[in-house]
Amino acid sequence: MDYLKAQRVQSLHGTINISGAKNASLPLIAMTILAKNKVSITNLPVVTDIKTLLKLLTNLGGEVMFEEDKVVVDTISLHETKATYDIVKTMRASILVLGPILSRFGHCEVSLPGGCAIGQRPIDLHLKALEQMGAIIDIKSGYIQATAPDGLKGANIIFDKVTVTGTANIVMAAALAHGVTTITNAAREPEVVQLCEVLEKSGIEIEGIGTAILRIKGSAGKLIDIASFRVIPDRIEAGTYLCAGAITRSEITLSNVEPRHLGAVISKLEEMGSSFTIGEDSITIHPGEEILPTKIITQEYPAFPTDMQAQFLALATQANGVSIIEERLFENRFMHVSELQRMGAEITLNGHTATVTGKSKLSGADVMATDLRASSALVLAALVADGETNIHRIYHLDRGYDALEKKLRCVGANIKRLKE
């Protein structure tokens, strides 16, 4: 098993190229199930979650071909409609194949994804919406068994809470449905927006893209000709490296980035003392004289993202004062706190709120990654901790960060991957 060994750095300098967004890539790969053609995708990140979903497609009878800088997905010969537990158990996002398989074939079996380290993420909203579209759903032997013998029908769907994967699943199901589907309280994340934009470019009529109300006119069961596309840059990866610049008081530049997607992150970093030079597809962070404390509340896009909470908590340990971080989306997303405390961080938890008292003198230690974003928070802390930090269980990190240690080494970090 791999682990990362990192040591304190005085400063970072240089440019980091941002990879494609994992959270955009997953629904876009699932969307290829709706295609009657081979689909070319560029800017896919090389991360474990992407490899897992591509493997699932091949298990269902599809083909995946790697050609230079692009991946070509061919689902024309897709014939299996059962997503088995051995794949789904490793990645909750596998549930994204439910909507498109059911919409295309009229039946499917998808293993229940099981628990999640950062808390419950129930799929009842997905299932309720599909039932409103005419699906008959049964949970049996750990599998969602769904049928729609006459095809899915357009429906008026109101999500009780914002759900990113739920919105994506129903958008894909609605693309081949009969009639018009209206989704109210839809997720507005850039990753959902790109899914809708690609479908629209491929002939599906969609109104309200980027808003909380989407209207999708289905193709009445006809597969669609999906145009080639490039995955948007990963805003969470970009935010993580901006935090690396802030915590080490370093000026670094990000390339291949979409600044519009980082509004809440940049605003908080400015509040904490940094300033920025922003180009069309680049961002340079200029650290302030000191890191200032802040107050953060995680909410749905365009507010502050829950996927940046752990990184900012690590940054707050180096602020001069008390920061308050409230997690409103997941009930168990402070597991990295105990690991940061091992390194000397002064953090107090009270329910869904963390109080961080800085500036803490961090020391290197053996720590354990507990989830994807917690992994990167420990890396950030290691960059400013005295001595040597060993970060274990980095298979979590590999799920969503493309070559993190290599990118950090290119800007001067002392970090390397080793075998246990």
C-alpha positions as CSV (number, residue, x, y, z in Angstrom):
1,M,0.0,0.0,0.0
2,D,1.3,3.5,-0.9
3,Y,1.8,6.4,1.5
4,L,3.2,9.9,1.2
5,K,6.2,11.2,3.0
6,A,6.3,15.0,3.2
7,Q,8.5,17.6,4.9
8,R,8.1,21.3,5.6
9,V,8.9,23.8,2.8
10,Q,9.9,27.4,3.0
11,S,7.9,28.4,0.0
12,L,6.5,27.1,-3.3
13,H,6.9,28.7,-6.7
14,G,5.9,28.0,-10.2
15,T,2.8,26.8,-12.2
16,I,0.4,23.9,-11.6
17,N,-1.7,22.6,-14.5
18,I,-5.2,21.7,-13.3
19,S,-6.7,18.4,-14.5
20,G,-10.2,17.7,-15.7
21,A,-12.9,17.6,-13.0
22,K,-13.6,14.2,-11.5
23,N,-17.0,15.2,-10.4
24,A,-17.9,16.3,-14.0
25,S,-16.3,13.3,-15.6
26,L,-18.4,10.7,-13.8
27,P,-21.9,11.7,-15.0
28,L,-20.5,12.5,-18.4
29,I,-19.1,9.0,-18.7
30,A,-22.4,7.5,-17.5
31,M,-24.1,9.7,-20.1
32,T,-22.4,7.8,-23.0
33,I,-24.9,5.0,-22.3
34,L,-27.5,7.2,-24.1
35,A,-25.3,7.4,-27.3
36,K,-25.8,5.8,-30.6
37,N,-22.2,6.8,-31.6
38,K,-18.7,6.5,-30.2
39,V,-18.1,9.4,-27.9
40,S,-14.7,11.2,-27.7
41,I,-13.8,12.8,-24.3
42,T,-10.7,14.9,-23.7
43,N,-9.2,16.2,-20.4
44,L,-10.3,13.2,-18.3
45,P,-8.3,13.1,-15.1
46,V,-6.2,10.0,-14.4
47,V,-7.8,9.0,-11.1
48,T,-9.2,5.8,-9.6
49,D,-12.8,6.8,-9.7
50,I,-12.7,7.4,-13.4
51,K,-10.9,4.0,-14.0
52,T,-13.6,2.3,-11.9
53,L,-16.5,3.8,-13.9
54,L,-14.9,3.0,-17.2
55,K,-14.4,-0.6,-16.0
56,L,-18.1,-0.8,-15.1
57,L,-19.0,0.3,-18.7
58,T,-16.8,-2.5,-20.1
59,N,-18.4,-5.0,-17.8
60,L,-21.8,-3.9,-19.2
61,G,-20.5,-4.7,-22.8
62,G,-19.1,-1.3,-23.8
63,E,-15.6,-0.6,-25.1
64,V,-13.1,2.0,-23.9
65,M,-10.2,3.1,-26.2
66,F,-7.4,5.4,-25.2
67,E,-6.1,7.5,-28.2
68,E,-3.4,10.0,-27.4
69,D,-5.0,12.7,-25.3
70,K,-8.6,11.5,-25.5
71,V,-10.7,8.5,-24.4
72,V,-13.3,7.1,-26.8
73,V,-16.2,5.4,-25.2
74,D,-18.4,3.0,-27.3
75,T,-21.6,1.9,-25.7
76,I,-23.4,0.9,-28.9
77,S,-22.9,-2.8,-28.1
78,L,-23.9,-2.4,-24.5
79,H,-26.1,-5.4,-23.5
80,E,-25.7,-6.1,-19.8
81,T,-28.0,-4.1,-17.5
82,K,-26.7,-5.3,-14.1
83,A,-24.1,-3.1,-12.2
84,T,-22.7,-5.6,-9.8
85,Y,-21.7,-5.1,-6.2
86,D,-18.0,-5.8,-6.7
87,I,-17.7,-2.5,-8.8
88,V,-20.4,-0.4,-7.1
89,K,-19.0,-1.0,-3.6
90,T,-15.8,0.8,-4.4
91,M,-17.5,4.0,-5.7
92,R,-20.8,5.5,-4.7
93,A,-21.0,7.4,-8.0
94,S,-21.6,4.2,-9.8
95,I,-25.3,4.9,-9.0
96,L,-25.1,7.3,-11.9
97,V,-25.6,4.5,-14.4
98,L,-29.1,3.8,-13.0
99,G,-31.0,6.6,-14.8
100,P,-29.4,6.1,-18.3
101,I,-29.6,2.3,-18.3
102,L,-33.2,2.3,-17.2
103,S,-34.1,4.9,-19.7
104,R,-32.3,3.0,-22.6
105,F,-33.3,-0.6,-21.8
106,G,-36.5,-0.3,-19.7
107,H,-34.9,-2.4,-17.0
108,C,-31.8,-2.6,-14.9
109,E,-30.3,-3.9,-11.7
110,V,-27.8,-1.7,-9.8
111,S,-26.2,-2.7,-6.5
112,L,-26.9,-0.5,-3.6
113,P,-23.8,1.6,-3.0
114,G,-23.6,1.1,0.7
115,G,-22.2,3.5,3.3
116,C,-19.9,6.4,2.9
117,A,-17.0,7.6,5.2
118,I,-18.3,11.2,5.3
119,G,-21.9,10.3,6.1
120,Q,-25.1,9.1,4.7
121,R,-25.9,10.0,1.1
122,P,-29.2,8.3,0.5
123,I,-30.4,7.6,-3.0
124,D,-34.1,7.7,-2.1
125,L,-34.4,11.0,-4.0
126,H,-33.2,9.3,-7.2
127,L,-35.6,6.4,-6.7
128,K,-38.6,8.6,-5.9
129,A,-38.0,10.7,-9.0
130,L,-37.7,7.6,-11.2
131,E,-41.0,6.2,-9.8
132,Q,-42.7,9.5,-10.7
133,M,-41.4,8.9,-14.2
134,G,-43.2,5.6,-14.3
135,A,-40.5,3.2,-13.1
136,I,-41.4,0.2,-10.9
137,I,-38.7,-0.2,-8.3
138,D,-38.0,-3.0,-5.9
139,I,-35.0,-3.4,-3.5
140,K,-34.0,-7.1,-3.4
141,S,-30.9,-8.9,-2.2
142,G,-29.0,-5.6,-2.0
143,Y,-29.9,-4.5,-5.6
144,I,-32.2,-1.9,-7.0
145,Q,-34.3,-3.7,-9.5
146,A,-36.0,-1.2,-11.8
147,T,-38.3,-1.6,-14.8
148,A,-40.1,0.7,-17.1
149,P,-41.6,-1.6,-19.8
150,D,-43.3,1.3,-21.7
151,G,-40.3,3.6,-21.2
152,L,-40.0,6.5,-18.7
153,K,-42.5,9.3,-18.9
154,G,-41.9,13.0,-18.3
155,A,-42.9,14.2,-14.9
156,N,-42.8,17.2,-12.5
157,I,-40.1,16.4,-10.0
158,I,-39.4,18.4,-6.9
159,F,-36.3,17.4,-4.9
160,D,-36.8,17.8,-1.2
161,K,-33.1,18.8,-1.0
162,V,-30.4,19.7,-3.5
163,T,-28.7,16.5,-4.8
164,V,-26.0,16.7,-7.4
165,T,-25.9,13.0,-8.3
166,G,-29.7,12.9,-8.1
167,T,-30.1,15.8,-10.5
168,A,-27.5,14.3,-12.9
169,N,-29.3,10.9,-12.8
170,I,-32.7,12.3,-13.5
171,V,-31.4,14.6,-16.3
172,M,-30.0,11.5,-18.0
173,A,-33.1,9.5,-17.5
174,A,-35.2,12.4,-18.8
175,A,-33.1,12.7,-22.0
176,L,-34.6,9.5,-23.4
177,A,-38.0,9.8,-21.7
178,H,-41.4,10.4,-23.4
179,G,-42.5,14.0,-22.9
180,V,-41.1,16.8,-20.8
181,T,-39.6,16.4,-17.3
182,T,-39.3,19.4,-15.0
183,I,-36.8,19.2,-12.1
184,T,-37.4,21.8,-9.3
185,N,-34.6,22.4,-6.8
186,A,-32.0,21.1,-9.2
187,A,-28.3,21.3,-8.4
188,R,-26.6,24.2,-10.0
189,E,-23.0,22.9,-9.8
190,P,-20.8,23.5,-12.8
191,E,-20.5,19.7,-13.2
192,V,-24.3,19.4,-13.6
193,V,-24.2,22.4,-16.0
194,Q,-21.7,20.7,-18.3
195,L,-23.8,17.6,-18.4
196,C,-26.8,19.6,-19.5
197,E,-24.8,21.6,-22.0
198,V,-23.4,18.4,-23.7
199,L,-26.8,16.9,-23.9
200,E,-28.2,20.1,-25.3
201,K,-25.4,20.3,-27.9
202,S,-26.3,16.7,-28.8
203,G,-29.9,17.5,-29.6
204,I,-31.8,17.3,-26.3
205,E,-33.9,20.4,-25.6
206,I,-33.1,21.6,-22.1
207,E,-34.3,24.9,-20.6
208,G,-33.0,26.6,-17.4
209,I,-29.4,25.3,-17.5
210,G,-27.6,26.7,-14.5
211,T,-30.8,27.5,-12.6
212,A,-32.7,25.5,-10.0
213,I,-35.5,24.6,-12.5
214,L,-34.7,22.4,-15.4
215,R,-37.0,21.4,-18.2
216,I,-35.9,18.5,-20.4
217,K,-37.7,17.3,-23.5
218,G,-37.0,13.6,-24.0
219,S,-36.2,11.8,-27.2
220,A,-39.0,9.3,-26.7
221,G,-36.6,6.4,-26.4
222,K,-34.3,7.3,-29.4
223,L,-30.6,7.1,-28.7
224,I,-28.7,10.3,-29.3
225,D,-25.7,11.4,-31.3
226,I,-23.4,12.8,-28.5
227,A,-20.9,15.4,-29.7
228,S,-17.3,15.1,-28.5
229,F,-16.4,17.3,-25.5
230,R,-13.7,18.4,-23.2
231,V,-14.2,18.0,-19.4
232,I,-14.2,21.3,-17.5
233,P,-11.2,22.0,-15.1
234,D,-11.5,20.6,-11.6
235,R,-12.4,23.5,-9.3
236,I,-11.8,21.4,-6.1
237,E,-8.3,20.5,-7.2
238,A,-7.7,24.1,-8.1
239,G,-9.0,25.3,-4.7
240,T,-6.7,22.8,-3.0
241,Y,-3.6,24.2,-4.7
242,L,-4.7,27.7,-3.9
243,C,-4.8,26.7,-0.3
244,A,-1.3,25.2,-0.7
245,G,-0.1,28.7,-1.8
246,A,-1.9,30.4,1.0
247,I,-0.7,28.1,3.8
248,T,2.9,28.2,2.7
249,R,2.7,32.0,2.0
250,S,3.8,31.3,-1.6
251,E,3.0,32.9,-5.0
252,I,1.9,30.1,-7.4
253,T,0.0,30.1,-10.6
254,L,-2.7,27.7,-11.8
255,S,-3.2,27.1,-15.5
256,N,-6.1,25.4,-17.3
257,V,-8.5,26.6,-14.6
258,E,-12.0,28.2,-14.8
259,P,-12.0,31.2,-12.3
260,R,-15.8,31.6,-12.5
261,H,-16.2,28.3,-10.8
262,L,-14.1,29.4,-7.8
263,G,-15.9,32.5,-6.7
264,A,-16.6,31.4,-3.1
265,V,-13.1,29.9,-2.6
266,I,-11.3,33.0,-3.9
267,S,-13.6,35.2,-1.8
268,K,-12.7,33.3,1.4
269,L,-9.0,33.4,0.6
270,E,-9.2,37.1,0.0
271,E,-10.9,37.4,3.4
272,M,-7.9,35.5,4.9
273,G,-5.4,38.0,3.4
274,S,-4.5,36.7,0.0
275,S,-4.9,38.6,-3.3
276,F,-5.2,37.3,-6.9
277,T,-4.3,38.0,-10.5
278,I,-7.0,36.3,-12.5
279,G,-6.7,35.6,-16.3
280,E,-9.1,33.9,-18.7
281,D,-7.9,30.5,-17.7
282,S,-5.3,31.2,-15.0
283,I,-5.1,32.3,-11.4
284,T,-2.1,33.5,-9.5
285,I,-2.3,33.7,-5.7
286,H,-0.4,36.4,-3.8
287,P,-0.2,35.7,-0.1
288,G,-0.7,38.5,2.4
289,E,1.5,39.5,5.3
290,E,-0.4,37.2,7.6
291,I,-3.2,34.6,7.4
292,L,-6.4,36.0,8.9
293,P,-9.1,33.9,10.7
294,T,-12.4,33.4,8.9
295,K,-15.9,31.9,9.3
296,I,-17.1,29.3,6.8
297,I,-20.5,27.7,6.3
298,T,-20.6,24.9,3.7
299,Q,-23.6,25.0,1.3
300,E,-24.6,24.1,-2.2
301,Y,-23.1,25.9,-5.2
302,P,-22.5,28.8,-5.7
303,A,-21.9,29.0,-1.9
304,F,-18.8,27.6,-0.2
305,P,-18.3,23.9,-1.3
306,T,-18.2,21.1,1.3
307,D,-15.4,19.6,-0.8
308,M,-13.1,22.5,0.3
309,Q,-14.0,22.4,4.0
310,A,-11.1,20.1,5.1
311,Q,-8.5,22.1,3.2
312,F,-9.6,25.4,4.7
313,L,-9.7,23.8,8.1
314,A,-6.0,23.0,7.7
315,L,-5.3,26.5,6.4
316,A,-7.1,27.9,9.5
317,T,-4.6,26.2,11.8
318,Q,-2.1,28.8,10.5
319,A,-4.3,31.8,10.9
320,N,-3.7,34.4,13.6
321,G,-6.9,34.0,15.5
322,V,-10.0,31.9,15.9
323,S,-11.8,30.5,12.8
324,I,-15.3,28.9,12.8
325,I,-16.2,26.3,10.2
326,E,-19.7,24.9,10.0
327,E,-20.4,21.8,8.0
328,R,-24.1,21.8,6.9
329,L,-24.1,19.1,4.1
330,F,-22.5,16.0,5.6
331,E,-22.9,14.9,9.2
332,N,-19.5,13.1,9.5
333,R,-17.1,15.2,7.6
334,F,-14.7,16.2,10.4
335,M,-12.8,12.9,10.7
336,H,-9.6,14.7,9.6
337,V,-9.8,16.8,12.8
338,S,-8.3,14.0,15.0
339,E,-5.4,13.6,12.5
340,L,-4.7,17.3,12.5
341,Q,-4.8,17.3,16.3
342,R,-2.1,14.6,16.2
343,M,0.1,17.2,14.4
344,G,-0.6,19.8,17.1
345,A,-3.6,21.6,15.7
346,E,-5.9,23.3,18.3
347,I,-9.4,22.4,17.1
348,T,-12.6,22.0,19.1
349,L,-15.7,20.2,17.7
350,N,-19.2,20.9,18.7
351,G,-21.7,19.0,16.6
352,H,-21.3,20.3,13.0
353,T,-19.1,23.1,13.9
354,A,-15.3,23.2,14.3
355,T,-13.5,26.0,16.2
356,V,-9.9,26.4,15.1
357,T,-7.5,28.4,17.2
358,G,-4.4,29.6,15.4
359,K,-1.6,29.9,14.9
360,S,-0.7,26.4,15.7
361,K,2.8,25.1,15.6
362,L,2.4,21.8,13.7
363,S,4.8,18.9,14.0
364,G,5.2,16.0,11.6
365,A,3.5,12.7,12.5
366,D,2.1,9.5,11.1
367,V,-1.4,10.3,10.1
368,M,-4.2,8.4,8.3
369,A,-6.4,9.7,5.4
370,T,-10.1,9.1,6.2
371,D,-11.6,10.3,2.9
372,L,-10.7,12.0,-0.3
373,R,-10.6,15.7,0.7
374,A,-9.3,14.9,4.2
375,S,-6.3,13.4,2.5
376,S,-5.4,16.7,0.8
377,A,-5.9,18.6,4.1
378,L,-3.2,16.4,5.7
379,V,-0.9,17.1,2.8
380,L,-1.4,20.9,3.3
381,A,-0.7,20.6,7.0
382,A,2.5,18.6,6.2
383,L,3.8,21.4,4.1
384,V,4.1,23.7,7.1
385,A,4.7,21.1,9.9
386,D,8.2,20.8,11.5
387,G,9.8,17.5,10.7
388,E,8.5,14.6,8.6
389,T,4.8,13.6,8.0
390,N,3.8,10.2,6.8
391,I,0.3,10.2,5.3
392,H,-1.2,6.6,5.1
393,R,-4.2,5.2,3.3
394,I,-3.7,7.6,0.3
395,Y,-5.9,5.3,-1.9
396,H,-8.5,7.9,-0.8
397,L,-6.4,10.6,-2.3
398,D,-6.0,8.7,-5.6
399,R,-9.7,8.6,-6.1
400,G,-9.8,12.3,-7.0
401,Y,-6.4,13.9,-7.4
402,D,-4.4,13.4,-10.5
403,A,-0.6,13.1,-9.7
404,L,-0.9,15.4,-6.6
405,E,2.6,14.7,-5.3
406,K,4.2,15.2,-8.7
407,K,2.4,18.5,-9.2
408,L,3.5,19.7,-5.8
409,R,7.1,18.6,-6.4
410,C,7.1,20.7,-9.6
411,V,6.6,23.8,-7.5
412,G,9.1,22.9,-4.8
413,A,7.4,20.7,-2.3
414,N,9.4,17.9,-0.6
415,I,6.9,15.1,-1.0
416,K,7.2,11.6,-2.4
417,R,5.2,8.4,-2.7
418,L,6.5,5.3,-1.0
419,K,5.4,1.7,-0.3
420,E,4.4,0.6,3.2
